[in-house]
Amino acid sequence: MRSRIVKERGEPAAREVPGEPNAESRVELLDRRQGRPARSGSTAWCPPPDRHTS
């Protein structure tokens, strides 16, 4: 799953916005019970924020 995540200065949380993806998440099934998913895990990667100033 790929998303564009932004974090604005002064806001406590990041949010997903439309645009070119800058983050990637992977979700995998870790366990099955009686034929149904029982447990999943996820990992996320985001590049470091762009610190360049004009």
Residue, then its C-alpha position, 0 to 999 in steps of 0.5 A: m500500500r502506498s500513500r502520501i503522508v504529510k506532517e505540518r508543523g504545529e499539528p500533533a499528527a500526520r495525515e494522508v493526502p492526495g498526491e505522489p506517494n512518499a510512504e509505503s506500508r506492508v501488511e502480512l498474515l502472521d497466523r490462521r485459525q480455523g481457516r480464518p485470519a487470526r493475526s496480522g502485522s504491518t511495517a511502514w516506511c517513510p523517507p525522512p522529511d525534506r529539510h531543504t529551504s529555498 
